[in-house]
Amino acid sequence: MIEATTAGLWDDLQPLLAGRSFTDLTHAFHPGQPHFSAFPDEIREAVFDLEKGDGFTAHRYSIIGQWGTHVDPPSHFIRGGRTLDQIPVEDMVLPLVILDITSRVIENADATPTMEDIQAWEHRNGAIAPGAFVALRTGWSHRWPDTGAMANRDDEGVSHTPGWSQEVLSFLIEERSVTAVGHEQTDTDPGSATSRQDFTLETYVLAQNRWQIELMANLDGLPEAGAILIASWPKPLQGSGFPARVFAIH
């Protein structure tokens, strides 16, 4: 008699995960944190509270969808675009590409990535894989949760923060077919643009039926290639954005 052995997926996965690092790419959100200036602050209330003699603790959270580390689906900017509940779970586990412009941001807070950055990355690592998640590493998340430092406004009120560039986003989406992008700043567009209410780059990304993660954390500890990104969020029907929990395995 032949003894049958059935190995579950977890048994196959354990050796691959053994010795790996798990890096949380998510800020813990709270009232008073940095946020888009037109949005209201978080209101948090303990409806039931163990400290007050209740049998359990339960909070009511009043937040805008784009709060803290969060996901923007196409419907955030695009009428008729995909909503959060329409993004399939298989798109939440992706190869992670780190595009690093931190050294330039130190010298120039308005820095954006160039095609030379992409070419150098691909020279070292090969072509960016279709379906990848590309995160822009700028070091900006170290300013969290200082609202003034995150916005970095000059005396005229213009924000000086790094952001994406049209040439790089167009290449990633149209030539490399990436699934999503992410960044450490509050916005896709650099601060010099958002200060003029110019959100051209965010509109472009979402109009291409892609989604993005904003206000990412801890990108500085990741390899530029070879990691896996896991992004998850609640499933509000027709949701236009929500805080996300994002982490990398590397």
Secondary structure, 3 states (H helix, E strand, C coil): CCCCCCCCHHHHHHHHHCCCCEEECECCCCCCCCCCCCCCCCEEEEEECHHHCCCCCEEEEECCCCCCCEEECHHHCCCCCCCHHHCCHHHHEEEEEEEECHHHHHHCCCCCCCHHHHHHHHHHHCCCCCCCEEEEECCHHHHCCCHHHHHCECCCCCECCCCCCHHHHHHHHHHCCCCEEEECCCCCCCHHHHCCCCCHHHHHHHHCCCEEEECECCHHHCCCCCEEEEEECCCCCCCCCEECEEEEEC
